[in-house]
Amino acid sequence: KNRKFTPTINLDKIFNAAGEGVYEAAKNGKGKAPVINLVDLGYFKLLGNGQINVPVIVKAKYFSRLAEQKIKAAGGACLLIA
C-alpha cells in the first residue's frame, strides 16, 4: 500500500470540485452550512491557499493549519475522516 498517496486541493478550488449550487447554498443557507466530502471527490488533504467567506462543513483526512483557521473564521467546521 502507498501510505504517502495524498491528493491535495486548495481552499479556493473546493467549490469548483463540489459542483454547481454548493456555493449558492452556502451563501443563502440561512444558518445551514452545506457539507463537502473531499474524500468522495478524490482529495485527501485540504490546503489553505485562497480565501473563503461562506460557512461550509468540510470532511477530509488531512487539513493544513491555515485551511482550518480560514474555514473556522468563516463560520464553518473541519471534520476528520479516517
Secondary structure by P-SEA (a helix, b strand, c coil): ccccbbbbbcccccccccccaaaaaaaacccbbbbbbccccccccccccccccbbbbbbcccccaaaaaaaaaacccccccc
